[in-house]
């Protein structure tokens, strides 16, 4: 399973930037990798693992802005196509290890 998190947070005020940094730091410390600005992905071990991380995500939400998540399978994630650009080295390393398992 993959858990994708999309967010749009205000960063105009100093306290908003602080909340943004805290939320982003939480995502990185919880094992998410940045796919694009404000789009993060995390590998989860099945539905139960995904639900555990959704609960952790809900406990660490910022007070303002918009945060969404999407659960998808590894097969669905692997079918993602790049229209412009290419995968980052970190993303290639993670995906290559997973693809060898299947």
KAVEN-V551898 format. One record per pair of residues at least 24 apart in sequence whose ideal C-beta (glycine too) atoms are under 8 Angstrom apart, sorted by the first residue. I is the first residue (numbers start at 1). J is the second residue. Records with the same first field share a line. If there is no record, write none. Layout:
# KAVEN-V551898
I = J  J
This chain:
# KAVEN-V551898
1 = 43  44  45  46  47  49  50  71  72  73  74
2 = 41  42  43  44  71  72  73  74  76  77
3 = 32  41  42  44  50  53  54  57  69  70  71
4 = 35  39  40  41  69  70  71  72
5 = 32  39  40  41  42  57  67  68  69
6 = 38  39  67  68  69  70
7 = 38  65  66  67  68
8 = 38  65  66
9 = 38  62  64  65  66  67
10 = 64  65
16 = 64
19 = 62  63  64
20 = 62
22 = 62
23 = 60  61  62  67
26 = 60
30 = 56  57
33 = 90  91  94
35 = 91
41 = 77
43 = 74  94  98
44 = 71
47 = 71
74 = 98  102
